Amino acid sequence: MRSRRACEAPARRVGEELHRFRSRVSQAQPTVTIRDKNAKVLFSGLAPGFVGSWQINAEVPADVTPGMALPLVVTAAGAQSNTVTIAVQ
């Protein structure tokens, strides 16, 4: 069974699922990159119980080198998000 942690959690492990919430996202399938590695998008859609929030669940790639501030970027319909950082153990 896959382990789940909210995006606000302080750290993730390789292979763990993370959740990212956004407001204005295209319905186009997003891509998620963590330190320039493509993360597998497991879900992208309206967040249940949060009006107007779009939820993206992605799996931390196995080949990401752990670190305290890895850049995460979401791209959808040619538009790129601001870069945020996450910790990966």
C-alpha positions in Angstrom: 0.0 0.0 0.0 1.3 3.4 -0.9 2.0 5.8 1.9 0.3 9.2 1.8 1.3 12.6 3.3 -0.1 16.0 2.7 2.0 18.5 0.8 2.4 20.5 4.0 4.2 17.6 5.7 7.9 18.4 6.3 9.4 15.6 4.3 8.6 12.9 1.8 10.4 9.6 0.9 11.1 8.4 -2.6 8.0 6.6 -3.9 5.7 8.4 -1.5 2.6 10.2 -2.8 2.3 13.9 -2.2 -0.7 16.2 -2.7 -0.5 19.7 -4.1 -3.5 22.1 -4.1 -3.9 24.9 -6.6 -6.5 27.4 -7.5 -6.7 28.2 -11.3 -5.5 25.1 -13.1 -6.4 24.1 -16.6 -8.3 20.8 -17.1 -5.3 19.7 -19.3 -3.3 16.8 -17.8 -0.6 18.5 -15.7 3.0 17.4 -15.4 4.9 17.6 -12.1 8.7 17.8 -11.9 10.8 17.5 -8.8 14.4 18.5 -9.2 13.9 18.2 -13.0 12.7 14.6 -12.7 9.1 13.8 -13.9 6.8 12.7 -11.1 4.0 10.3 -12.0 0.7 12.1 -11.7 -1.8 9.9 -9.9 -4.8 12.2 -9.7 -5.7 15.7 -11.0 -9.1 17.1 -10.4 -11.3 19.2 -8.2 -10.5 18.7 -4.5 -13.5 17.2 -2.7 -14.9 19.6 -0.1 -12.8 22.5 -1.2 -14.7 24.7 -3.7 -12.5 26.1 -6.5 -9.4 24.1 -5.4 -7.6 21.8 -7.8 -5.8 18.8 -6.3 -2.8 17.1 -7.9 -1.4 13.9 -6.4 2.0 12.8 -7.7 4.5 10.2 -6.7 8.0 11.2 -5.8 10.3 9.7 -8.5 12.6 6.9 -7.4 15.6 8.6 -9.0 15.3 11.9 -7.1 18.3 12.6 -4.9 17.1 13.4 -1.4 17.5 16.9 -0.1 15.9 19.6 2.1 14.8 22.0 -0.6 14.1 20.3 -3.9 12.3 22.4 -6.6 8.7 21.3 -7.5 7.0 22.7 -10.6 3.6 22.0 -12.1 3.0 22.6 -15.8 -0.5 22.5 -17.5 -1.6 23.7 -20.9 1.7 25.4 -21.4 1.6 27.4 -18.2 4.1 26.8 -15.4 3.5 27.3 -11.7 5.8 29.2 -9.4 8.6 27.0 -8.1 8.1 25.7 -4.6 10.5 23.6 -2.6 9.9 20.3 -0.8 12.0 18.1 1.4 12.7 14.5 0.3 14.3 11.9 2.6 
